[in-house]
Amino acid sequence: MEIADYIIVGSGCTGAMAAQTLSEAGVNVLLIDGGIDNNNNSIIDPTKNFSELRRTDENQHSYLLGEQFESLPAEGLGTGAQLTPARHYLIKNVAQHLPIKASQFSPMESLALGGLGGGWGLGCCVFSDNELLLAGLSPEKMKPAYQLISDRIGISAAHDDARKFTAAAIQNTQSPNPLDPTSAVLANKYARKKKSLNEKGFYLGRPALALLTEGKNDRKPNVQRDMDFYDDFDKAAYRPKNTIDDLKKKLNFQYKGGWIVSHFTEDEISVKVHAYKIDGGEKNIFQCRKLILTAGALGTARIVLRSTQGGNEKKLPIICNPYTYIPCIVPSRLGKKMPEANNGFAQLSLFYDADETQSNIAMASIYTYRSLMLFRLLRETPLNFRDSRILMQYVLPSLIIAGIHHPEKINTNNYLKLEQDNNSPTGDALRVHYENTATIKQRNTCENKYINALRKLGAYALKKVHPTIGGSIHYAGPLCFNTNEQPFTLAMSGRLNGTKNVFVADGSGFKFLPAKGITLSLMANAHVVAKNALQ
């Protein structure tokens, strides 16, 4: 049996970055992945923007609603309801192969090529030194890794009051796209009221996004078609699939799609990786000198629990950022014309740093409301569809959504464990118990302060919406960093304690989840772990 130098499990943002680091070092890399790709054959005219397509395309239902109207959930709006038809492949076959048992926790996982990175909102945030230390990460190693990842993926960011929370000291960022008119109202009011808002701990600015506004290699700049969650034709938005496709051209990289890794075994010679085919269930064993797991916090936890003595009874910790979104109206924009040029990513970021230490920050991402989720608002109005539609057309230019993420730390009441499930291909399911009642009062206080700050910026809250726990899609912590050789933890290098040649390069080791977008830090850490695995 052929033995690879390195096997990576998972092709999401962390798997892609770890694979690139290893490939550039000249070692042989085999990446094993679910590999489900987008087989949506709907043709979207890349020369037209959202408004033009809505006016002229007779087949627009196929990509806006789906051929089977899959973007109109019959029941509640749980995790994943925001996915457009073009992104539904991200969660295909997940319920069958990655079953979850939980009463209050509804996560999103993926078996797709590129993982959940295929639907990433592109927000990039550098963790402060305090946040890195709380998470168990080394500022000394992470800072150069942030720059390297930025150079790989391309980041656009402004030099404004949000910069210290987003791109920080990252060099060579591109300029952001222009603000849309509704967001510009908030930015202009912030400029006038900046002093009083800063005194209360609030800082507003442009988000840092993995979105090109200038060309980079074979990727073109974003032209603001507002179709960002329907197609990726210009590759302006970074997707891990971009990296995987580039690596497939390398002689030292091999990609095996269509496989799910169940567990591993290790001996003195190699690590054996046990996997089965998604289609048909055929089993196989792959061998490597070193194994790097990047299956996401939940996926990696499954693999480690199945592979470690005592795993069937072990409870592991889990962290997930609490998330609330607040629809707001900007009255000065009621009835105004919507801009033709726009994009679906965050327009502004509003940070709340109460103690000015950058250790317990809350973050609100501010979006305008057009190409996504309008049907949700229609459902909320107490009018018939016809009248609701007329009302929404008038209100739509004034709508923003403020999505607030809160920081989260380990809580011993929250855990995950394997349970027997004879209907699962692996014979088990992941039981997740999660409650965040202990911090509800603190979060409500923070959110009320956000509502007051938004009002000062000219945006008036309509309501607070609390999605199901897990809706933030930020998960970490099952295998916390630990300086002892304690089972079910990670050494500071990312090596799985109790093993010699198994490393974990996703968020499984993080002991704290800052409110800031986690993806850039996950990718930077994956690079650091891959370098450690090379030693």
Secondary structure, DSSP 8 states (H G I E B T S, - for coil): --EEEEEEE--SHHHHHHHHHHHHTT--EEEEE--B---------TTS-HHHHHHH-TTTHIIIIITT-TTS-SS---TTTT--GGGGGGGTTHHHHS-EE-SSB------BTTGGGGG---B-----HHHHHHHT--HHHHHHHHHHHHHHH--B--SSTTGGGTTTT--S-B------HHHHHHHHHHHHHHHHHHHTTEEEE---BSB-SS-BTTB-----BS-TTT--TT--B--HHHHHHHHTTSTTEEEEESEEEEEEEE-SS-EEEEEEETTT--EEEEEEEEEEE-SHHHHHHHHHHHHSTTTTT--EE-EE--EEEEEEE-GGGTT----SSB-SS--EEEEE-TTSSSSS-EEEEEEE-SSS-HHHHHHHSSS-HHHHHHHHHHHGGGEEEEEEE--EE--TT-EEEEEE-TTSTTSEEEEEE---GGGHHHHHHHHHHHHHHHHHTT-EE---B---BTTT--EE-TT-B-SS--TT-B-TTSBBTT-SSEEE-SGGG-SEE-SS--HHHHHHHHHHHHHHHH-
